[in-house]
Structures are given as structure tokens and as C-alpha cells.
Amino acid sequence: MANTFSLILVLVTLFTGIIWALDKFVWAPRRQQKAADVLQIESGEVSEEQVAQVAPQQVGLKHLLLCSLLSAWYWFCARLSMSRSKSRLVP
């Protein structure tokens, strides 16, 4: 059971790392470029406030995925702790 826990922890970490990398290297530059295009800025230097006003971050799907992962993780840990406590009680 400990191997399963470690595997799930690694997979969740990998998944959230992929989401972060996509946001950092793909989605954030697109938001910056869209804000620069809308504001007609030639240099491409756009502040975070300007980006937030012009191209707000789409958080619906990302938050839905992360919340469902966290609730599944909570459920798994609760089941794991219950199964461990039952095995200790039985002689």
C-alpha cells in the first residue's frame, strides 16, 4: 500500500508540474501577446494589471481539474488511513 501512495503522490506532482509549465511557457505568453495587441503596444512590455484587464486568465477548467484531483486525493488518504487503523485493531 505504501508503494501505491508514493506512486499517486508522484503522479499528482507530475500532473501539477505539467499544468504549471503549460501556464508559464505557453498560456502566459499568449495572454501577454493578446494584451499587447489589444493595447497596441509595439515593445511588448505589458504589466500584469494590463494583462489581467485585457486577457483574464481562464481558470474554470484548471480549477475544476485541480479541485477534483484534490478531492480524490483526500478521499484516497481517508480510505488509506481507515484501512490502516482497522488492520491495527485486528489481532
C-alpha positions in Angstrom: 0.0 0.0 0.0 2.9 2.3 0.6 4.1 1.9 -3.0 0.6 3.0 -4.2 0.7 6.1 -2.0 4.2 7.0 -3.4 3.1 6.4 -7.0 0.0 8.5 -6.6 2.0 11.3 -5.0 4.5 11.3 -7.9 1.7 11.3 -10.5 -0.1 14.2 -8.8 3.1 16.1 -8.6 3.9 15.4 -12.3 0.4 16.5 -13.4 0.5 19.8 -11.5 4.1 20.4 -12.8 2.8 20.0 -16.3 0.0 22.4 -15.7 2.4 24.9 -14.3 4.8 24.5 -17.2 2.0 25.0 -19.7 0.9 28.1 -17.9 4.4 29.5 -17.6 5.6 28.8 -21.1 2.5 28.6 -23.3 -0.6 30.3 -21.8 1.1 33.3 -20.1 3.0 34.5 -23.3 -0.3 34.2 -25.2 -2.0 36.4 -22.6 0.8 38.9 -22.8 0.7 39.0 -26.6 -3.0 39.4 -26.6 -2.8 42.2 -24.2 -0.1 43.9 -26.2 -2.1 43.5 -29.4 -5.3 45.0 -27.8 -3.4 47.8 -26.2 -1.4 48.3 -29.4 1.9 48.3 -27.7 4.9 47.8 -30.0 7.6 46.9 -27.5 5.6 44.0 -26.0 6.2 45.3 -22.4 2.9 44.9 -20.7 2.3 45.0 -16.9 0.4 42.2 -15.1 -2.5 44.6 -14.4 -2.9 45.4 -18.1 -2.9 41.7 -18.9 -5.5 41.0 -16.3 -7.8 43.6 -17.7 -7.5 42.7 -21.3 -6.9 38.9 -21.2 -8.1 37.4 -17.9 -6.8 34.0 -17.1 -9.3 31.3 -17.8 -9.4 29.4 -14.5 -12.6 27.4 -14.9 -11.2 24.2 -16.4 -7.9 24.4 -14.5 -9.6 24.9 -11.1 -12.1 22.2 -11.9 -9.3 19.7 -12.6 -7.3 20.6 -9.6 -10.3 20.6 -7.2 -11.3 17.2 -8.5 -7.7 15.9 -8.0 -7.6 17.3 -4.5 -10.9 15.8 -3.5 -9.9 12.4 -5.0 -6.6 12.7 -3.1 -8.4 13.5 0.1 -10.7 10.5 -0.4 -7.8 8.2 -1.1 -5.9 9.3 2.0 -9.0 9.0 4.2 -9.6 5.4 2.9 -5.9 4.6 3.4 -5.9 5.8 7.0 -9.1 3.9 7.7 -7.8 0.7 6.3 -4.5 1.1 8.3 -6.4 1.8 11.5 -8.6 -1.3 11.0 -5.6 -3.5 10.4 -4.1 -2.4 13.7 -7.2 -3.2 15.7 -7.5 -6.7 14.5 -5.1 -9.1 16.3 
